[in-house]
């Protein structure tokens, strides 16, 4: 018994005993006229503190005490006058009626408080589900709420699959799976599988059940128990939250798929745009040689042949960039790395430019004392080749492209600068001949990401002319593979 219930019972008995003492030993201020009012008043008070049946019995004893002590002839239960009998009957009826109405009102108030508390609990649970990313992480919290609600249940189990609940026997596991599949409550008093000893409540979403709550006990009535409806409301909130999460995941997957398709389309468009110019030049030169062989001089034929060779090399570079970018775009790509010399990589890039007969070479400045870099030499050289080649195409004049390699804040920075058009106008165009949207520069970004480095572009703050491409690699990395 709870301490509060015991205390209210003691208080109720105390009031009744005080009334009995007043009636047993009446004073001058207690008479036959005002004693009934006092009896009804006190009985209405202790009826709020004691159970209904006990309150009715005590009220009857109080009326009998009033008859014995104060109704003539006193000290007997005999009533001579007709009006005294009517008074006693009226007192008993009024006392019992007030007792019943007060107890009923108290029960209604208690139910309203309980319902208000559970409504608040449901609102708080709904807010909690709305704030969490994955509602399945709140399964233990839901279990605690259901334990507080389940009146008459000896045990409450909840899970998303029957295999999660090891305490279930084979029959209970089959009932669990049936409730999960049918998305309806089943078991005792539900009209479905009434022969089952337990009650199974589904975690209902809009289209399916996401889990089941098993309430074990013999005193559970699905149709009469108020807590069952509250428990089902909590489970439905959980099911709808799981439903919203599934919808959000499907929407995110659809967006990612659409973005992937869009990226693939842009990628293919960029490849086609980058290769259209050199292929057109090759076709034009080859057609000129084939159609005008008799009229072309040896120098002109040689010129067209060199143009074909140059544009073929450009197509080969674009193909290498595309293949490398495709390889780096896969999931969990591992790129082997080892310690490499900065000077050797820069020299290899310049040698490649000379073989390709670039329009001119950049001015190179390499700081002294640079440490060895843990990187993939082939990829880094490919990045420097792309950045320098892009700068030469847009520099405007020989000697206007510079390559500076320096150490800065724990990084080795390769800085390629030119004096061509600024960033704003360059970003409006597309293809490898523009800045920032071609295959070559996309490759540079992918290589920087693999090496945990960065690639940044900027223009002269004063004139807005020229572009400075900064390719930075960290010095303190020691991994054998980049991902």
DRENDO-1510 file (C-alpha; in Angstrom, 1 decimal, always signed):
<recs>
REC; n; res; u; v; w
REC; 1; UNK; +0.0; +0.0; +0.0 .
REC; 2; UNK; +1.3; +3.4; -0.9 .
REC; 3; UNK; +2.0; +5.9; +2.0 .
REC; 4; UNK; -0.4; +8.5; +0.5 .
REC; 5; UNK; -3.3; +6.0; +0.4 .
REC; 6; UNK; -2.6; +4.9; +4.0 .
REC; 7; UNK; -2.5; +8.6; +5.1 .
REC; 8; UNK; -5.8; +9.5; +3.5 .
REC; 9; UNK; -7.4; +6.4; +5.0 .
REC; 10; UNK; -6.2; +7.4; +8.5 .
REC; 11; UNK; -7.6; +10.9; +7.9 .
REC; 12; UNK; -10.9; +9.6; +6.8 .
REC; 13; UNK; -11.3; +7.3; +9.8 .
REC; 14; UNK; -10.3; +10.1; +12.1 .
REC; 15; UNK; -13.0; +12.3; +10.7 .
REC; 16; UNK; -15.6; +9.5; +11.1 .
REC; 17; UNK; -14.4; +8.8; +14.6 .
REC; 18; UNK; -14.7; +12.5; +15.5 .
REC; 19; UNK; -18.2; +12.6; +14.1 .
REC; 20; UNK; -19.2; +9.5; +16.1 .
REC; 21; UNK; -17.8; +11.1; +19.3 .
REC; 22; UNK; -19.8; +14.2; +18.7 .
REC; 23; UNK; -22.9; +12.2; +18.2 .
REC; 24; UNK; -22.2; +9.9; +21.2 .
REC; 25; UNK; -21.6; +12.8; +23.6 .
REC; 26; UNK; -23.6; +15.6; +22.3 .
REC; 27; UNK; -23.1; +19.2; +23.5 .
REC; 28; UNK; -25.5; +22.1; +23.8 .
REC; 29; UNK; -24.7; +23.3; +20.3 .
REC; 30; UNK; -25.5; +19.9; +18.7 .
REC; 31; UNK; -29.2; +19.4; +18.5 .
REC; 32; UNK; -31.7; +17.4; +16.6 .
REC; 33; UNK; -32.1; +20.3; +14.1 .
REC; 34; UNK; -28.4; +20.8; +13.2 .
REC; 35; UNK; -26.9; +17.3; +13.8 .
REC; 36; UNK; -28.1; +16.0; +10.3 .
REC; 37; UNK; -26.4; +18.8; +8.6 .
REC; 38; UNK; -23.2; +18.1; +10.5 .
REC; 39; UNK; -23.4; +14.4; +9.7 .
REC; 40; UNK; -23.9; +15.0; +6.0 .
REC; 41; UNK; -21.1; +17.5; +5.9 .
REC; 42; UNK; -18.5; +15.3; +7.6 .
REC; 43; UNK; -19.6; +12.2; +5.7 .
REC; 44; UNK; -19.1; +14.1; +2.4 .
REC; 45; UNK; -15.6; +14.9; +3.5 .
REC; 46; UNK; -14.4; +11.5; +4.5 .
REC; 47; UNK; -16.1; +9.9; +1.5 .
REC; 48; UNK; -13.4; +11.7; -0.6 .
REC; 49; UNK; -10.7; +9.9; +1.5 .
REC; 50; UNK; -12.1; +6.4; +1.8 .
REC; 51; UNK; -13.3; +3.7; -0.7 .
REC; 52; UNK; -16.9; +4.0; -1.8 .
REC; 53; UNK; -18.2; +0.8; +0.0 .
REC; 54; UNK; -16.5; +1.7; +3.2 .
REC; 55; UNK; -17.8; +5.3; +3.1 .
REC; 56; UNK; -21.4; +4.0; +2.6 .
REC; 57; UNK; -21.1; +1.6; +5.6 .
REC; 58; UNK; -19.6; +4.3; +7.9 .
REC; 59; UNK; -22.4; +6.7; +6.8 .
REC; 60; UNK; -25.0; +4.1; +7.8 .
REC; 61; UNK; -23.3; +3.6; +11.2 .
REC; 62; UNK; -23.2; +7.4; +11.7 .
REC; 63; UNK; -27.0; +7.6; +11.0 .
REC; 64; UNK; -27.7; +4.8; +13.4 .
REC; 65; UNK; -25.6; +6.6; +16.1 .
REC; 66; UNK; -27.6; +9.7; +15.5 .
REC; 67; UNK; -30.8; +7.7; +15.9 .
REC; 68; UNK; -29.6; +6.0; +19.1 .
REC; 69; UNK; -28.3; +9.2; +20.8 .
REC; 70; UNK; -30.6; +12.0; +19.6 .
REC; 71; UNK; -33.9; +10.8; +18.2 .
REC; 72; UNK; -36.6; +10.2; +20.9 .
REC; 73; UNK; -36.8; +7.8; +22.5 .
REC; 74; UNK; -33.0; +8.1; +23.0 .
REC; 75; UNK; -30.7; +5.2; +23.6 .
REC; 76; UNK; -32.8; +3.0; +21.5 .
REC; 77; UNK; -33.1; +2.3; +17.8 .
REC; 78; UNK; -37.0; +2.6; +18.0 .
REC; 79; UNK; -38.6; +5.5; +16.3 .
REC; 80; UNK; -42.0; +6.7; +17.6 .
REC; 81; UNK; -42.9; +9.7; +15.4 .
REC; 82; UNK; -43.5; +9.3; +11.7 .
REC; 83; UNK; -41.5; +12.5; +10.8 .
REC; 84; UNK; -38.4; +11.1; +12.6 .
REC; 85; UNK; -38.4; +8.0; +10.5 .
REC; 86; UNK; -38.7; +10.2; +7.3 .
REC; 87; UNK; -35.7; +12.3; +8.7 .
REC; 88; UNK; -33.6; +9.2; +9.2 .
REC; 89; UNK; -34.4; +7.8; +5.8 .
REC; 90; UNK; -33.7; +11.2; +4.1 .
REC; 91; UNK; -30.4; +11.5; +6.0 .
REC; 92; UNK; -29.3; +8.0; +4.9 .
REC; 93; UNK; -30.3; +8.6; +1.3 .
REC; 94; UNK; -28.8; +12.1; +1.1 .
REC; 95; UNK; -25.6; +10.9; +2.7 .
REC; 96; UNK; -25.2; +7.9; +0.4 .
REC; 97; UNK; -26.1; +10.0; -2.7 .
REC; 98; UNK; -23.5; +12.7; -1.8 .
REC; 99; UNK; -20.9; +10.0; -1.1 .
REC; 100; UNK; -21.5; +8.3; -4.4 .
REC; 101; UNK; -21.5; +11.5; -6.4 .
REC; 102; UNK; -18.3; +12.8; -4.8 .
REC; 103; UNK; -16.5; +9.5; -5.3 .
REC; 104; UNK; -17.7; +9.4; -8.9 .
REC; 105; UNK; -16.5; +12.9; -9.5 .
REC; 106; UNK; -13.2; +12.1; -7.9 .
REC; 107; UNK; -12.8; +9.1; -10.2 .
REC; 108; UNK; -13.6; +11.2; -13.2 .
REC; 109; UNK; -11.1; +13.8; -12.2 .
REC; 110; UNK; -8.5; +11.1; -11.7 .
REC; 111; UNK; -9.2; +9.7; -15.1 .
REC; 112; UNK; -9.0; +13.2; -16.7 .
REC; 113; UNK; -5.6; +13.9; -14.9 .
REC; 114; UNK; -4.4; +10.5; -16.1 .
REC; 115; UNK; -5.5; +11.2; -19.7 .
REC; 116; UNK; -4.0; +14.6; -19.6 .
REC; 117; UNK; -0.7; +13.2; -18.4 .
REC; 118; UNK; -0.7; +10.5; -21.1 .
REC; 119; UNK; -1.6; +13.1; -23.7 .
REC; 120; UNK; +1.3; +15.2; -22.6 .
REC; 121; UNK; +3.5; +12.0; -22.6 .
REC; 122; UNK; +2.3; +11.3; -26.2 .
REC; 123; UNK; +3.2; +14.9; -27.3 .
REC; 124; UNK; +6.6; +14.7; -25.7 .
REC; 125; UNK; +7.2; +11.3; -27.4 .
REC; 126; UNK; +6.2; +12.8; -30.7 .
REC; 127; UNK; +8.6; +15.7; -30.3 .
REC; 128; UNK; +11.4; +13.3; -29.3 .
REC; 129; UNK; +10.8; +11.2; -32.4 .
REC; 130; UNK; +10.7; +14.3; -34.6 .
REC; 131; UNK; +14.1; +15.4; -33.3 .
REC; 132; UNK; +16.0; +12.1; -33.8 .
REC; 133; UNK; +17.4; +11.0; -37.1 .
REC; 134; UNK; +16.9; +7.3; -36.6 .
REC; 135; UNK; +13.8; +6.6; -34.4 .
REC; 136; UNK; +14.9; +3.0; -34.0 .
REC; 137; UNK; +17.6; +4.2; -31.5 .
REC; 138; UNK; +14.7; +5.2; -29.2 .
REC; 139; UNK; +13.4; +1.6; -28.8 .
REC; 140; UNK; +14.6; +1.4; -25.2 .
REC; 141; UNK; +12.8; +4.7; -24.3 .
REC; 142; UNK; +9.6; +3.4; -25.9 .
REC; 143; UNK; +9.9; +0.2; -23.8 .
REC; 144; UNK; +10.1; +2.2; -20.6 .
REC; 145; UNK; +7.0; +4.2; -21.6 .
REC; 146; UNK; +5.1; +1.0; -22.3 .
REC; 147; UNK; +6.2; -0.5; -19.0 .
REC; 148; UNK; +4.7; +2.5; -17.2 .
REC; 149; UNK; +1.4; +2.1; -19.1 .
REC; 150; UNK; +0.8; -1.7; -19.1 .
REC; 151; UNK; -1.6; -2.4; -16.3 .
REC; 152; UNK; -2.1; -6.0; -15.6 .
REC; 153; UNK; +0.8; -7.1; -17.9 .
REC; 154; UNK; +3.4; -9.3; -16.2 .
REC; 155; UNK; +6.0; -8.6; -18.9 .
REC; 156; UNK; +6.3; -6.3; -21.9 .
REC; 157; UNK; +8.6; -7.1; -24.8 .
REC; 158; UNK; +9.1; -5.0; -27.9 .
REC; 159; UNK; +11.2; -5.5; -31.0 .
REC; 160; UNK; +11.4; -5.0; -34.8 .
REC; 161; UNK; +11.8; -8.7; -35.6 .
REC; 162; UNK; +10.9; -11.8; -33.6 .
REC; 163; UNK; +14.5; -13.0; -33.6 .
REC; 164; UNK; +15.5; -10.0; -31.5 .
REC; 165; UNK; +13.3; -11.3; -28.6 .
REC; 166; UNK; +15.0; -14.4; -27.2 .
REC; 167; UNK; +12.3; -14.9; -24.5 .
REC; 168; UNK; +9.6; -15.8; -27.0 .
REC; 169; UNK; +8.6; -19.4; -27.5 .
REC; 170; UNK; +7.9; -20.8; -31.0 .
REC; 171; UNK; +4.1; -20.0; -30.7 .
REC; 172; UNK; +4.8; -16.5; -29.6 .
REC; 173; UNK; +7.3; -16.0; -32.4 .
REC; 174; UNK; +4.7; -17.1; -35.0 .
REC; 175; UNK; +2.1; -14.7; -33.4 .
REC; 176; UNK; +4.7; -11.9; -33.5 .
REC; 177; UNK; +5.4; -12.5; -37.2 .
REC; 178; UNK; +1.6; -12.7; -38.0 .
REC; 179; UNK; +1.0; -9.4; -36.2 .
REC; 180; UNK; +4.0; -7.8; -38.1 .
REC; 181; UNK; +2.6; -9.1; -41.4 .
REC; 182; UNK; -1.1; -8.2; -40.9 .
REC; 183; UNK; -0.3; -4.8; -39.3 .
REC; 184; UNK; -3.2; -5.4; -36.8 .
REC; 185; UNK; -3.5; -6.2; -33.1 .
REC; 186; UNK; -4.1; -9.8; -32.3 .
REC; 187; UNK; -4.4; -12.0; -29.2 .
REC; 188; UNK; -6.7; -11.9; -26.2 .
REC; 189; UNK; -10.0; -9.9; -26.7 .
REC; 190; UNK; -9.0; -8.6; -30.2 .
REC; 191; UNK; -11.2; -10.8; -32.3 .
REC; 192; UNK; -8.1; -12.2; -34.0 .
REC; 193; UNK; -6.4; -15.3; -32.6 .
REC; 194; UNK; -8.3; -15.0; -29.3 .
REC; 195; UNK; -6.9; -18.3; -28.2 .
REC; 196; UNK; -3.5; -16.7; -27.6 .
REC; 197; UNK; -2.6; -16.0; -24.0 .
REC; 198; UNK; -0.8; -12.7; -24.8 .
REC; 199; UNK; -1.7; -9.4; -26.5 .
REC; 200; UNK; +0.3; -8.3; -29.6 .
REC; 201; UNK; +0.2; -4.6; -30.6 .
REC; 202; UNK; +1.8; -3.6; -34.0 .
REC; 203; UNK; +4.0; -0.6; -34.5 .
REC; 204; UNK; +1.9; +0.7; -37.4 .
REC; 205; UNK; +3.1; +2.8; -40.2 .
REC; 206; UNK; +1.1; +4.0; -43.2 .
REC; 207; UNK; +1.8; +0.9; -45.3 .
REC; 208; UNK; +3.3; -1.7; -43.0 .
REC; 209; UNK; +4.2; -2.6; -39.4 .
REC; 210; UNK; +7.7; -1.9; -38.3 .
REC; 211; UNK; +7.7; -3.8; -35.0 .
REC; 212; UNK; +5.5; -5.5; -32.4 .
REC; 213; UNK; +4.9; -5.1; -28.7 .
REC; 214; UNK; +4.1; -8.3; -26.8 .
REC; 215; UNK; +2.1; -7.8; -23.5 .
REC; 216; UNK; +2.1; -10.9; -21.4 .
REC; 217; UNK; -0.5; -11.4; -18.7 .
REC; 218; UNK; -3.9; -13.0; -18.0 .
REC; 219; UNK; -5.7; -9.8; -16.8 .
REC; 220; UNK; -5.5; -7.9; -20.1 .
REC; 221; UNK; -8.7; -6.9; -21.9 .
REC; 222; UNK; -8.1; -5.2; -25.3 .
REC; 223; UNK; -11.6; -3.7; -25.4 .
REC; 224; UNK; -11.8; -2.5; -21.8 .
REC; 225; UNK; -8.3; -1.5; -20.9 .
REC; 226; UNK; -7.7; +2.3; -21.5 .
REC; 227; UNK; -3.9; +1.9; -21.4 .
REC; 228; UNK; -4.1; -0.4; -24.4 .
REC; 229; UNK; -5.3; +2.5; -26.6 .
REC; 230; UNK; -2.5; +4.8; -25.2 .
REC; 231; UNK; +0.1; +2.1; -25.8 .
REC; 232; UNK; -1.1; +1.7; -29.3 .
REC; 233; UNK; -0.9; +5.5; -29.9 .
REC; 234; UNK; +2.8; +5.4; -28.7 .
REC; 235; UNK; +3.5; +2.5; -31.0 .
REC; 236; UNK; +1.8; +4.2; -33.9 .
REC; 237; UNK; +3.9; +7.3; -33.4 .
REC; 238; UNK; +7.0; +5.1; -33.6 .
REC; 239; UNK; +5.8; +3.4; -36.7 .
REC; 240; UNK; +5.0; +6.7; -38.4 .
REC; 241; UNK; +8.5; +8.0; -37.5 .
REC; 242; UNK; +10.1; +4.9; -39.0 .
REC; 243; UNK; +7.8; +5.5; -42.1 .
REC; 244; UNK; +9.0; +9.1; -42.4 .
REC; 245; UNK; +12.6; +8.0; -42.1 .
REC; 246; UNK; +12.2; +5.3; -44.9 .
REC; 247; UNK; +10.5; +7.9; -47.1 .
REC; 248; UNK; +13.4; +10.4; -46.4 .
REC; 249; UNK; +16.0; +7.7; -47.2 .
REC; 250; UNK; +14.1; +6.9; -50.5 .
REC; 251; UNK; +13.9; +10.5; -51.4 .
REC; 252; UNK; +17.6; +11.0; -50.6 .
REC; 253; UNK; +18.5; +7.9; -52.7 .
REC; 254; UNK; +16.4; +9.3; -55.6 .
REC; 255; UNK; +18.1; +12.7; -55.3 .
REC; 256; UNK; +21.5; +11.1; -55.2 .
REC; 257; UNK; +20.6; +8.9; -58.2 .
REC; 258; UNK; +19.4; +12.0; -60.1 .
REC; 259; UNK; +22.5; +13.9; -59.1 .
REC; 260; UNK; +24.7; +11.0; -60.2 .
REC; 261; UNK; +22.9; +10.9; -63.5 .
REC; 262; UNK; +23.3; +14.6; -63.9 .
REC; 263; UNK; +27.0; +14.4; -63.1 .
REC; 264; UNK; +27.4; +11.6; -65.5 .
REC; 265; UNK; +25.7; +13.6; -68.2 .
REC; 266; UNK; +27.8; +16.7; -67.5 .
REC; 267; UNK; +30.9; +14.4; -67.5 .
REC; 268; UNK; +30.1; +13.0; -70.9 .
REC; 269; UNK; +29.2; +16.4; -72.2 .
REC; 270; UNK; +32.5; +17.8; -71.0 .
REC; 271; UNK; +34.4; +14.9; -72.6 .
REC; 272; UNK; +32.7; +15.5; -75.9 .
REC; 273; UNK; +33.3; +19.2; -75.7 .
REC; 274; UNK; +37.0; +18.8; -74.8 .
REC; 275; UNK; +37.6; +16.3; -77.6 .
REC; 276; UNK; +35.6; +18.0; -80.3 .
REC; 277; UNK; +38.2; +20.7; -81.1 .
REC; 278; UNK; +41.3; +18.5; -81.5 .
REC; 279; UNK; +39.3; +15.9; -83.5 .
REC; 280; UNK; +37.9; +18.6; -85.8 .
REC; 281; UNK; +41.5; +19.9; -86.3 .
REC; 282; UNK; +42.7; +16.3; -87.1 .
REC; 283; UNK; +39.9; +15.7; -89.6 .
REC; 284; UNK; +40.5; +19.0; -91.3 .
REC; 285; UNK; +44.3; +18.4; -91.6 .
REC; 286; UNK; +43.8; +14.8; -92.8 .
REC; 287; UNK; +41.2; +15.9; -95.4 .
REC; 288; UNK; +43.5; +18.6; -96.7 .
REC; 289; UNK; +46.3; +16.1; -97.2 .
REC; 290; UNK; +44.1; +13.5; -98.8 .
REC; 291; UNK; +42.2; +15.9; -101.1 .
REC; 292; UNK; +45.0; +18.2; -102.1 .
REC; 293; UNK; +48.1; +16.0; -102.1 .
REC; 294; UNK; +49.1; +17.1; -105.7 .
REC; 295; UNK; +48.8; +20.8; -104.9 .
REC; 296; UNK; +50.4; +20.9; -101.5 .
REC; 297; UNK; +54.1; +21.5; -101.0 .
REC; 298; UNK; +56.3; +19.3; -98.7 .
REC; 299; UNK; +56.3; +22.1; -96.1 .
REC; 300; UNK; +52.6; +22.3; -96.1 .
REC; 301; UNK; +52.1; +18.6; -95.8 .
REC; 302; UNK; +54.6; +18.6; -93.0 .
REC; 303; UNK; +52.7; +21.4; -91.3 .
REC; 304; UNK; +49.5; +19.4; -91.5 .
REC; 305; UNK; +51.2; +16.3; -90.2 .
REC; 306; UNK; +52.7; +18.1; -87.3 .
REC; 307; UNK; +49.2; +19.6; -86.5 .
REC; 308; UNK; +47.7; +16.1; -86.6 .
REC; 309; UNK; +50.4; +14.8; -84.3 .
REC; 310; UNK; +49.9; +17.7; -81.9 .
REC; 311; UNK; +46.2; +17.3; -81.7 .
REC; 312; UNK; +46.5; +13.6; -81.4 .
REC; 313; UNK; +48.7; +14.1; -78.4 .
REC; 314; UNK; +46.0; +16.5; -77.0 .
REC; 315; UNK; +43.4; +13.8; -77.5 .
REC; 316; UNK; +45.7; +11.2; -75.8 .
REC; 317; UNK; +46.1; +13.6; -72.8 .
REC; 318; UNK; +42.4; +14.1; -72.5 .
REC; 319; UNK; +41.9; +10.4; -72.6 .
REC; 320; UNK; +44.5; +9.8; -69.9 .
REC; 321; UNK; +42.8; +12.5; -67.8 .
REC; 322; UNK; +39.4; +10.9; -68.3 .
REC; 323; UNK; +40.6; +7.4; -67.4 .
REC; 324; UNK; +42.4; +8.7; -64.3 .
REC; 325; UNK; +39.4; +10.7; -63.1 .
REC; 326; UNK; +37.1; +7.7; -63.6 .
REC; 327; UNK; +39.5; +5.5; -61.6 .
REC; 328; UNK; +39.7; +8.1; -58.8 .
REC; 329; UNK; +35.9; +8.5; -58.7 .
REC; 330; UNK; +35.3; +4.9; -57.6 .
REC; 331; UNK; +34.5; +3.9; -54.0 .
REC; 332; UNK; +37.4; +3.2; -51.6 .
REC; 333; UNK; +40.1; +3.8; -54.2 .
REC; 334; UNK; +43.6; +3.1; -52.9 .
REC; 335; UNK; +46.4; +5.1; -54.5 .
REC; 336; UNK; +49.9; +3.9; -53.7 .
REC; 337; UNK; +52.2; +6.6; -52.3 .
REC; 338; UNK; +55.9; +6.9; -51.4 .
REC; 339; UNK; +58.4; +9.6; -50.6 .
REC; 340; UNK; +59.2; +11.7; -53.7 .
REC; 341; UNK; +61.4; +14.7; -54.5 .
REC; 342; UNK; +59.7; +17.9; -55.4 .
REC; 343; UNK; +62.5; +18.9; -57.7 .
REC; 344; UNK; +62.4; +15.6; -59.6 .
REC; 345; UNK; +58.6; +15.9; -60.2 .
REC; 346; UNK; +58.9; +19.5; -61.4 .
REC; 347; UNK; +61.8; +18.5; -63.7 .
REC; 348; UNK; +59.8; +15.6; -65.1 .
REC; 349; UNK; +56.8; +17.9; -65.9 .
REC; 350; UNK; +59.1; +20.4; -67.7 .
REC; 351; UNK; +60.7; +17.6; -69.7 .
REC; 352; UNK; +57.2; +16.5; -70.8 .
REC; 353; UNK; +56.4; +20.0; -71.9 .
REC; 354; UNK; +59.6; +20.2; -74.0 .
REC; 355; UNK; +58.8; +16.9; -75.7 .
REC; 356; UNK; +55.3; +18.1; -76.5 .
REC; 357; UNK; +56.8; +21.3; -78.0 .
REC; 358; UNK; +54.7; +23.6; -75.9 .
REC; 359; UNK; +54.4; +27.3; -77.0 .
REC; 360; UNK; +56.8; +28.3; -74.2 .
REC; 361; UNK; +57.9; +27.0; -70.8 .
REC; 362; UNK; +57.0; +28.6; -67.5 .
REC; 363; UNK; +59.4; +30.5; -65.2 .
REC; 364; UNK; +60.1; +28.0; -62.4 .
REC; 365; UNK; +61.1; +29.0; -58.8 .
REC; 366; UNK; +61.6; +26.1; -56.3 .
REC; 367; UNK; +62.4; +27.0; -52.7 .
REC; 368; UNK; +65.4; +25.4; -51.2 .
REC; 369; UNK; +65.3; +22.8; -48.4 .
REC; 370; UNK; +61.9; +21.3; -49.4 .
REC; 371; UNK; +61.2; +18.0; -47.7 .
REC; 372; UNK; +60.3; +14.8; -49.5 .
REC; 373; UNK; +56.5; +14.4; -50.2 .
REC; 374; UNK; +54.6; +11.3; -49.5 .
REC; 375; UNK; +52.5; +11.2; -52.6 .
REC; 376; UNK; +51.8; +9.4; -55.9 .
REC; 377; UNK; +54.3; +10.9; -58.3 .
REC; 378; UNK; +52.4; +10.1; -61.5 .
REC; 379; UNK; +49.2; +11.8; -60.3 .
REC; 380; UNK; +51.0; +14.9; -59.0 .
REC; 381; UNK; +52.9; +15.3; -62.2 .
REC; 382; UNK; +49.6; +15.0; -64.1 .
REC; 383; UNK; +48.1; +17.8; -62.0 .
REC; 384; UNK; +51.1; +20.1; -62.6 .
REC; 385; UNK; +51.0; +19.3; -66.3 .
REC; 386; UNK; +47.3; +20.2; -66.5 .
REC; 387; UNK; +47.6; +23.4; -64.5 .
REC; 388; UNK; +50.6; +24.6; -66.5 .
REC; 389; UNK; +49.1; +23.7; -69.8 .
REC; 390; UNK; +45.9; +25.5; -68.9 .
REC; 391; UNK; +47.9; +28.6; -67.8 .
REC; 392; UNK; +49.9; +28.6; -71.1 .
REC; 393; UNK; +46.7; +28.5; -73.2 .
REC; 394; UNK; +45.3; +31.6; -71.4 .
REC; 395; UNK; +48.5; +33.5; -70.4 .
REC; 396; UNK; +48.5; +35.7; -73.5 .
REC; 397; UNK; +52.3; +36.2; -73.9 .
REC; 398; UNK; +55.5; +34.2; -73.5 .
REC; 399; UNK; +57.1; +34.5; -70.1 .
REC; 400; UNK; +53.9; +35.3; -68.3 .
REC; 401; UNK; +53.4; +31.9; -66.7 .
REC; 402; UNK; +55.2; +31.2; -63.4 .
REC; 403; UNK; +55.5; +28.1; -61.3 .
REC; 404; UNK; +56.5; +28.7; -57.7 .
REC; 405; UNK; +57.0; +25.9; -55.2 .
REC; 406; UNK; +57.3; +26.9; -51.6 .
REC; 407; UNK; +56.7; +25.6; -48.1 .
REC; 408; UNK; +53.8; +27.2; -46.2 .
REC; 409; UNK; +52.1; +26.3; -42.9 .
REC; 410; UNK; +52.9; +22.6; -43.0 .
REC; 411; UNK; +52.2; +22.3; -46.7 .
REC; 412; UNK; +54.2; +22.2; -49.9 .
REC; 413; UNK; +52.3; +24.6; -52.3 .
REC; 414; UNK; +52.6; +24.4; -56.1 .
REC; 415; UNK; +51.5; +27.9; -57.3 .
REC; 416; UNK; +50.9; +28.3; -61.0 .
REC; 417; UNK; +50.2; +31.9; -62.1 .
REC; 418; UNK; +49.4; +33.5; -65.5 .
REC; 419; UNK; +48.3; +37.0; -66.8 .
REC; 420; UNK; +45.3; +36.0; -68.8 .
REC; 421; UNK; +41.6; +36.7; -68.2 .
REC; 422; UNK; +40.3; +36.7; -64.7 .
REC; 423; UNK; +38.2; +34.1; -62.9 .
REC; 424; UNK; +34.7; +35.6; -63.4 .
REC; 425; UNK; +34.7; +35.4; -67.2 .
REC; 426; UNK; +36.5; +32.0; -67.2 .
REC; 427; UNK; +33.9; +30.3; -65.0 .
REC; 428; UNK; +31.2; +31.1; -67.6 .
REC; 429; UNK; +32.7; +28.8; -70.2 .
REC; 430; UNK; +33.0; +25.1; -70.2 .
REC; 431; UNK; +35.4; +22.4; -71.3 .
REC; 432; UNK; +39.1; +21.8; -70.7 .
REC; 433; UNK; +40.0; +25.1; -72.3 .
REC; 434; UNK; +38.1; +27.0; -69.5 .
REC; 435; UNK; +39.0; +27.4; -65.9 .
REC; 436; UNK; +37.4; +25.1; -63.3 .
REC; 437; UNK; +34.9; +23.0; -65.3 .
REC; 438; UNK; +36.9; +20.8; -67.7 .
REC; 439; UNK; +38.1; +17.2; -67.3 .
REC; 440; UNK; +41.7; +18.3; -66.5 .
REC; 441; UNK; +40.7; +20.5; -63.6 .
REC; 442; UNK; +38.2; +18.0; -62.3 .
REC; 443; UNK; +41.1; +15.5; -62.3 .
REC; 444; UNK; +43.2; +18.0; -60.3 .
REC; 445; UNK; +40.5; +18.3; -57.7 .
REC; 446; UNK; +40.2; +14.5; -57.4 .
REC; 447; UNK; +44.0; +14.1; -57.0 .
REC; 448; UNK; +44.1; +16.9; -54.3 .
REC; 449; UNK; +41.3; +15.1; -52.4 .
REC; 450; UNK; +43.1; +11.7; -52.6 .
REC; 451; UNK; +46.2; +13.3; -51.1 .
REC; 452; UNK; +44.2; +15.1; -48.4 .
REC; 453; UNK; +45.4; +18.4; -50.0 .
REC; 454; UNK; +43.5; +21.3; -51.6 .
REC; 455; UNK; +43.2; +23.1; -54.9 .
REC; 456; UNK; +42.2; +26.8; -55.0 .
REC; 457; UNK; +41.9; +29.4; -57.7 .
REC; 458; UNK; +42.1; +33.2; -57.3 .
REC; 459; UNK; +42.7; +36.3; -59.4 .
REC; 460; UNK; +44.7; +39.5; -58.8 .
REC; 461; UNK; +42.8; +41.5; -56.2 .
REC; 462; UNK; +43.6; +44.8; -57.7 .
REC; 463; UNK; +43.2; +44.3; -61.5 .
REC; 464; UNK; +41.1; +41.2; -61.5 .
REC; 465; UNK; +43.3; +39.8; -64.3 .
REC; 466; UNK; +45.2; +36.5; -64.3 .
REC; 467; UNK; +44.6; +33.3; -62.4 .
REC; 468; UNK; +46.7; +31.8; -59.5 .
REC; 469; UNK; +46.1; +28.1; -59.1 .
REC; 470; UNK; +47.4; +26.8; -55.7 .
REC; 471; UNK; +47.9; +23.0; -55.4 .
REC; 472; UNK; +48.8; +22.2; -51.8 .
REC; 473; UNK; +49.9; +18.9; -50.4 .
REC; 474; UNK; +50.5; +18.2; -46.6 .
REC; 475; UNK; +54.0; +17.4; -45.4 .
REC; 476; UNK; +53.1; +15.4; -42.3 .
REC; 477; UNK; +51.3; +12.5; -43.9 .
REC; 478; UNK; +52.8; +9.1; -43.7 .
REC; 479; UNK; +50.2; +6.7; -45.1 .
REC; 480; UNK; +51.1; +4.2; -47.7 .
REC; 481; UNK; +47.8; +4.5; -49.6 .
REC; 482; UNK; +45.6; +7.5; -50.3 .
REC; 483; UNK; +41.8; +7.0; -50.4 .
</recs>
